[in-house]
Amino acid sequence: MTPSSDTELPSLAEWQTPLAWYGAPLRPVLDTYLEFPERAVFVRAALVMTMSERIGPGTCRQTQATVPGLLRMERGKAVEAHALGPDGRCWTFRAVKPGRKTRWACFAGDDFPATGAVEPGGGDVYWLEQVVVQSIVPMQGTRRHVSLAIHDDGRVTNFATAVDEDPND
């Protein structure tokens, strides 16, 4: 999937007002009733970033930061997540399909959508271990939030469709 260069993101200041945007040019969805419509192009989200820091031989410290974000949707599926990263730059997590499986890659830059490749798990001292992305409100008619975990190797766990292998544990 390609960057959303043809789709202009709402300004950063607008990320805290409407719950979703649709159309071209973008218009806020005003009749959400605490759900976002399937036609939404952008949906407000929260990103929980888990960062690890090497503090000595064989020891790490983990910290978490929750930041407001924005999900870009295509046909009711998340294809990008945008947020300010731990370094203060614009970070974009994007679904890419290098082979048969879809992976999510991390990009950073000065503007959204970010295009400079970042290796979230590749830092020597400090690295991004996991990002949990969840829409603020569920999709209309499904009562399900967009909810997924992006791991440092690009794998994705979709919590909306995940099945507990041992529900009695």
C-alpha positions in Angstrom: 0.0 0.0 0.0 1.2 3.4 -0.8 1.5 6.6 1.3 -1.6 8.7 1.5 0.0 11.5 -0.4 -3.2 12.1 -2.4 -5.2 12.3 0.9 -4.5 15.5 2.9 -4.5 14.8 6.6 -6.5 17.1 9.0 -4.2 19.6 10.7 -2.7 18.4 14.0 -4.9 20.9 15.9 -8.1 19.3 14.5 -7.2 15.8 15.8 -8.9 16.5 19.1 -12.3 17.8 17.8 -14.2 15.6 15.4 -14.1 11.8 15.8 -13.9 11.1 12.1 -13.5 12.7 8.6 -14.8 11.6 5.2 -14.8 12.6 1.6 -12.5 14.7 -0.6 -12.0 17.4 0.4 -12.1 16.1 4.0 -15.2 17.0 6.0 -15.8 16.2 9.6 -18.4 13.5 10.4 -20.9 15.4 12.6 -23.5 12.7 13.0 -21.3 10.0 14.6 -23.5 9.0 17.6 -20.3 7.8 19.1 -19.5 5.5 16.1 -17.6 6.2 12.9 -19.1 5.4 9.5 -17.6 2.8 7.2 -17.0 5.7 4.7 -14.7 7.5 7.1 -11.2 8.3 5.7 -9.7 9.3 9.0 -10.6 8.2 12.5 -9.3 9.5 15.8 -7.2 6.9 17.8 -5.0 6.4 20.7 -1.5 4.9 20.3 0.2 3.2 23.2 3.9 3.0 22.4 6.0 0.5 24.4 9.7 1.5 24.3 12.6 -0.4 25.7 15.9 0.9 26.8 19.1 -1.1 27.3 20.4 -0.1 30.8 23.1 -2.7 31.3 24.2 -6.2 30.2 21.1 -8.3 29.8 18.7 -5.7 31.4 16.2 -3.4 29.8 13.7 -0.8 31.1 10.3 -0.5 29.5 8.3 2.7 29.4 4.9 3.4 27.8 3.5 6.5 26.3 0.0 7.0 25.2 -0.4 9.6 22.4 -3.3 10.8 20.4 -3.3 9.6 16.8 -5.2 9.4 13.6 -6.0 6.2 11.6 -6.4 6.4 7.8 -9.0 3.9 6.7 -9.7 2.3 3.3 -13.0 0.4 2.9 -13.4 0.1 6.7 -9.8 -1.2 7.3 -6.9 0.6 8.9 -4.0 1.2 6.5 -2.0 3.9 8.3 -1.7 5.2 11.8 -0.2 8.7 12.4 1.1 10.2 15.7 3.9 12.3 17.1 6.7 9.9 18.0 8.8 9.8 21.1 11.4 12.0 19.3 8.8 14.7 18.6 8.8 14.0 14.8 5.8 12.9 12.8 5.6 9.1 12.8 3.5 7.0 10.4 2.9 3.3 10.7 1.8 1.9 7.3 0.6 -1.4 6.1 2.9 -2.7 3.4 2.7 -5.9 1.5 6.3 -7.1 0.6 5.1 -10.6 -0.1 2.0 -12.6 0.7 1.6 -11.3 4.3 0.9 -7.7 5.2 3.4 -6.1 7.5 3.4 -2.7 9.1 6.4 -0.5 8.7 7.4 2.6 10.7 8.2 5.9 8.9 9.3 9.3 10.4 9.6 12.7 9.0 8.9 16.4 9.4 5.3 16.2 8.1 2.4 13.7 7.9 2.4 11.2 6.2 6.0 10.5 7.1 8.1 8.8 4.4 11.6 8.2 6.0 12.0 4.5 6.9 12.6 3.8 10.6 13.6 0.5 12.1 11.6 0.4 15.4 13.4 -2.6 16.8 16.8 -1.8 15.4 18.1 0.7 18.0 21.2 -0.2 20.0 20.2 1.4 23.2 16.6 2.5 22.8 13.9 0.9 20.6 10.2 0.8 19.9 9.0 -2.7 20.9 5.2 -2.5 20.3 2.5 0.0 19.4 -1.1 -0.7 20.3 -3.5 1.3 18.1 -7.2 1.7 19.0 -9.9 3.9 17.5 -11.6 6.1 20.0 -15.1 4.9 18.9 -16.3 1.7 17.2 -17.3 1.4 13.6 -21.0 2.0 12.9 -23.0 -1.2 12.8 -20.2 -3.5 14.0 -19.8 -2.2 17.6 -16.0 -3.1 17.2 -13.2 -0.7 17.6 -10.2 -0.8 15.3 -7.7 -2.3 17.7 -4.4 -3.8 16.7 -0.8 -4.3 18.0 2.1 -3.6 15.7 5.2 -5.5 16.9 8.8 -4.4 16.3 9.2 -6.9 13.4 6.1 -5.6 11.6 3.7 -8.4 12.6 0.2 -7.3 13.5 -2.2 -8.7 16.0 -5.7 -7.6 15.2 -7.6 -7.6 18.5 -11.0 -7.1 16.8 -10.7 -10.6 15.3 -8.3 -12.3 17.7 -9.5 -15.6 19.3 -8.4 -16.6 22.8 -6.9 -20.1 22.3 -7.6 -20.9 26.0 -10.6 -19.0 27.2 -10.5 -20.8 30.6 -7.0 -19.7 31.6 
